[in-house]
Amino acid sequence: MDRKEMLNQLAEEQLLPLYTVTDMSYLDKVEEVLLNNGLNFIEVTYRSDLASEAIKYFSESGKLIVGAGTVTNVEQAKEAVENGAQFIVMPGVSISVLEYCKEINLPVFPGTVTPTDIVKVLEYDIDTVKFFPANIYGGLEAIKALSGPFNNVRFVPTGGVNKDNVVEFLANDSILAVGGSFIISEEVIMKDNGETANKELADIVNKIK
């Protein structure tokens, strides 16, 4: 899947699930819950030692479009790609990661919160960025302000986006999709083997339709 196709599909689904793995045994259930609710993306974060293993699992399964999140350096990016990551998400801007992703033609979503951040990534022909942490850096009002001078940029806010404000965020034309662990999390999956997770996600999906 090329960058344009990926962005079009993400824009259609509007949700980018962020998932941190501490127990590999729940990954089948994660796939099931997401697919049951019409979602095909998952961002596996490098917030645990199982990130690469989980990325490999999802990649080999082939049911989801799997990416690596919380990538902070090029070594992590390379490891993620070696294990099958189809896109990279960063909490900030690493020039070495941007250069690596451009070199291998891999979609990348750098984390930006300032005009300077955005100008830097535009130099790499990147027009879709993560906005993190959204709640700390002005949330929806900040995105509205930034979309003035950067009206060709689309945002994927995470951090502070939740089931109560997701509709408000997605109503803004500058927002391609929203991300976060509120969409699905290991903690909720563990409660009852995905029943609660499936119900909560169905509620979110119904809200944004």
C-alpha positions in Angstrom: 0.0 0.0 0.0 1.5 3.3 -1.0 1.4 6.5 1.0 -1.6 8.0 -0.8 -3.7 4.9 -0.5 -2.8 4.6 3.2 -3.8 8.2 3.9 -7.1 7.8 2.0 -8.0 4.7 4.0 -7.0 6.2 7.3 -9.1 9.3 6.4 -12.1 7.0 5.8 -11.7 5.0 9.0 -10.8 8.2 11.1 -9.3 6.2 13.9 -5.7 5.1 14.5 -5.5 2.7 17.4 -2.4 3.0 19.6 -1.5 -0.2 21.3 1.2 -1.0 23.9 1.9 -4.7 24.2 2.9 -6.5 27.5 1.2 -9.8 26.8 1.4 -11.4 23.3 -1.4 -13.8 24.0 -4.1 -11.1 23.4 -3.0 -10.1 19.9 -5.5 -12.4 18.1 -8.3 -10.8 20.1 -7.0 -7.3 19.2 -7.2 -8.2 15.5 -10.7 -9.5 16.0 -12.1 -6.5 17.9 -10.6 -4.0 15.4 -11.8 -5.9 12.3 -15.2 -6.4 13.8 -15.6 -2.7 14.0 -14.3 -1.9 10.5 -10.8 -0.8 11.5 -7.7 -2.0 9.7 -4.9 0.0 11.3 -2.8 -0.6 14.4 0.1 1.5 15.8 2.2 -0.7 18.1 4.2 1.6 20.4 7.8 1.2 21.4 6.8 1.6 25.0 7.5 -2.1 25.7 10.1 -4.6 24.9 7.6 -6.6 23.0 7.0 -4.0 20.3 9.1 -5.6 17.6 7.8 -9.0 18.3 4.2 -7.8 18.1 4.8 -5.9 14.9 6.2 -9.1 13.4 3.2 -11.0 14.6 0.7 -8.6 13.1 2.7 -8.3 9.9 2.9 -12.1 9.4 -0.8 -12.4 10.2 -1.6 -9.9 7.4 -5.0 -8.9 8.8 -4.1 -5.4 9.8 -2.0 -2.6 8.5 0.6 -2.4 11.2 2.8 0.5 12.1 5.4 1.4 14.7 4.7 4.2 17.2 6.8 6.1 19.7 9.8 5.8 17.4 12.5 8.2 18.5 15.5 7.2 16.5 16.6 5.6 13.3 17.7 2.3 14.9 14.1 1.8 16.2 12.7 2.6 12.8 15.0 0.1 11.1 14.1 -2.6 13.6 10.4 -1.9 13.1 10.7 -2.1 9.3 12.7 -5.3 9.5 9.8 -6.8 11.5 7.2 -5.7 9.0 6.1 -2.2 10.0 4.3 -0.5 7.2 4.4 3.0 8.6 6.3 4.9 11.3 4.8 7.3 13.9 7.1 9.6 16.0 6.3 11.7 19.1 8.6 14.4 17.8 10.8 15.2 14.8 13.9 13.1 14.1 15.6 14.2 10.9 17.5 10.9 10.7 14.2 9.0 10.8 12.6 11.3 8.2 15.6 10.7 5.9 15.5 7.0 6.4 11.7 6.8 5.7 12.1 8.9 2.6 14.9 6.7 1.4 12.8 3.6 1.6 9.6 5.3 0.6 7.8 4.5 3.9 4.9 6.6 5.2 5.9 8.5 8.4 4.0 10.6 10.7 6.3 12.9 12.7 5.1 14.5 15.9 4.7 18.3 15.5 3.2 21.0 17.8 4.8 24.3 16.5 5.1 26.1 13.1 8.9 25.4 13.2 8.2 21.6 13.5 5.8 21.7 10.6 8.2 23.7 8.3 10.9 21.2 9.0 8.8 18.2 7.9 7.4 20.0 4.9 10.9 20.0 3.5 10.6 16.2 3.3 7.3 16.4 1.4 5.3 15.3 4.5 1.9 16.9 4.7 0.3 14.7 7.4 1.6 15.0 10.9 0.9 13.7 14.4 -0.1 16.4 16.9 1.1 15.3 20.3 0.3 15.7 23.1 -2.7 17.5 21.9 -4.2 18.4 25.3 -1.0 20.0 26.5 -0.3 22.0 23.3 -3.6 23.7 22.8 -5.8 20.9 21.4 -8.3 21.7 18.8 -7.8 25.5 19.1 -4.1 25.1 18.3 -4.8 22.9 15.3 -7.3 25.5 14.0 -4.6 28.2 14.4 -1.9 26.1 12.7 -4.2 25.2 9.8 -4.3 28.9 8.8 -0.7 29.2 7.6 -0.5 25.5 6.9 -3.7 24.9 5.1 -2.2 22.0 3.1 -1.3 20.0 6.3 -3.5 17.4 7.8 -3.2 16.5 11.5 -3.6 13.3 13.5 -4.0 14.4 17.1 -3.3 12.1 20.0 -3.0 12.7 23.8 -6.2 14.1 25.3 -8.4 12.9 22.6 -11.0 10.6 24.0 -14.5 9.1 23.5 -16.1 12.3 24.8 -14.4 14.8 22.4 -13.6 12.6 19.4 -16.5 13.8 17.4 -15.5 17.5 18.0 -12.0 16.8 16.8 -13.0 14.9 13.7 -15.4 17.6 12.7 -12.4 19.8 11.8 -11.4 19.5 8.2 -7.7 19.8 9.0 -7.9 16.6 11.0 -7.3 13.4 9.0 -7.9 11.0 11.9 -7.4 10.8 15.6 -5.2 8.3 17.5 -4.9 7.0 21.0 -5.2 4.1 23.4 -8.8 5.1 24.1 -9.7 3.3 20.9 -8.4 -0.1 22.1 -6.0 -1.0 24.9 -4.5 -4.2 26.4 -6.0 -3.3 29.8 -9.5 -3.3 28.5 -8.9 -6.4 26.3 -7.7 -8.3 29.5 -10.9 -7.5 31.4 -13.1 -10.1 29.7 -11.2 -11.2 26.7 -12.3 -8.4 24.5 -16.1 -8.2 25.2 -15.9 -4.8 26.8 -13.3 -3.6 24.3 -15.6 -4.6 21.4 -18.6 -2.8 22.9 -16.6 0.4 23.7 -15.1 0.5 20.3 -18.5 -0.1 18.6 -19.8 2.9 20.6 -17.0 5.1 19.3 -17.4 4.0 15.7 -21.1 4.7 15.8 -20.5 8.1 17.3 -18.3 9.2 14.4 -20.4 7.8 11.6 
